[in-house]
Amino acid sequence: MDWIKRNLLFVIGAVVALVLMGLAGWYSFSGWQNSSEQTIKLTEGYAELKRLKGQNPSPGEGKINNIENAKVQQKEAQAFLNKLGTRLQSIPALPEGTNIASKDYKAVLQDTISDLQRDATNNSVILPPRYNFSFEKQAGLVKFAEGTLQPLAIQLGEVKAICEVLNEAKINSLEGIRRERVPGSPDDLAGTPTDYIDLASTTNELAIITPYEVTFRCFTPELAGVLAGFARSPHALLVKAINSEVSLTSIMVDTPVVAPIYYTPPPVAAPAFRPRMGEDSGRPGGAFASRYGGASAYNNPYARPAPVPAPVAQPVAASPGAKSGLQPFLKEKQLRVTMLIHVVKLLPPQK
C-alpha cells in the first residue's frame, strides 16, 4: 500500500493505459469483423456481377453499354408519360378542393343533377322518373359522413363527364349508371343497390382505375356516337366491356313479287276468197271443185269458211320493274347496351 501511495500517479497511468489498450483491442476486433463482412459482401457482389455479365442481354461493355441505354430509355418513357398526362386531362371534382363543406357539396350536387336532367331533355334522352344519376342516397341528405366528401366530389365529376358523352350521342333512354361505393361510407352502404357496382378502384404504378357501368337503349348510329364520344374525350374514359341483348343487325331481303303477264297474239284474218266461174251444174266454179275434190273455203266463195281457233294467252316471263326510291336493306332493332367504363387517373410523376 505504501508503494502505491508513493507511486500513485504511476499506478493511475498504468490503469488508464490498460483500459486504453483494451479499447484498442476491441476496436481492432470490431474493425476486423467489419472488414470480414465487407469482404464477404464484396465477394458476393463480384459473383453477382459476373452472373449478370453472362446474362443475355448483358450490361455490355465498351461501345455497347446497356446500362446507359436503359437509363436513356427510362428518360424517354418518363417524357412519354409527361406528354400523355397533358393529353389525358384529369376530370375536375365537383366541387374542387380538399376541404369541402357539406353545404357546398349539397349545392353542387343539386345543380349538377339539374344540369344533367336538362341536357337529357334537350337531347331527347328519356330518364327514369326523378333520376339522380346514382346519387339517390346523397340527394336526400344534408350532412354527409366525415371523410367521404372528397371521394364523392370526384365521383360526381366523373359521372357528369360520362353522362355528357351519352347526351351528346342522343341515345334513346338511359336506364341507369352504377358507381363503386365510397370506402367507409355508411351512406353508400345504406343506399339503393342499383346505384352501385360490385367492383372497386385499383391502383398500379402509373394510375388509379375507377370502374363505372352504364345501361342505355339506342340504335346502332347512337351506339357508334357513344363510342366515338369516349374516344375523342379529353379525359381517360376507356370502354372495357360492352354487352348487347339483341343482335346488332338483322338482314331483310326485299324480294319483289312479280305477277305473270299474259301475251295475247293478234287475231288471224281469214284469207280473201276470189270467186271462180265454173261449168258444173250451172254454179260458178263447179267444174273446178268437182275436179279437185269438192268445194273448199279457198276456192268456193259460197262455202262457209272453217272456224279460226281463238288465240290462247300464253304467260311470258317479265323482268321485275325497278322500284322508285330507296329500298330497305337493314331492318334496325333497338339495342339494350350495358357498358363497363374505366376512368383512368394518372398518378403524379415520380421525381
Buried (B, 14 or more C-beta within 10 A) or exposed (E): EEEEEEEEEEEEEEEEEEEEEEEEEEEEEEEEEEEEEEEEEEEEEEEEEEEEEEEEEEBBEEEEEBEEEEEEEEEEEEEEBEEEBEEBEBBBBBBEEEEBEBEBBBEBBEEBBEEBBEBBEEEEBBBEEEBBBBBBBBBEBEEBBEEBBBBBBBBBBBBBBBBBBBBBBBBBBBBBBBBBBBEEBEBBEEBEEBBBBEBEBEEEEBBBBBBBBBBBBBEBEBBEBBBEBBEEBEBBBEBEEEEBEEEEEEEEEEEEEEEEEEEEEEEEEEEEBEEBEBEEEEBBBBBBBBEEEEBEBEBBEEBEEEEEEEEEEEEEEEEEEEEEEEEEEEEEEBBBBBBBBBBBBBEEEEE
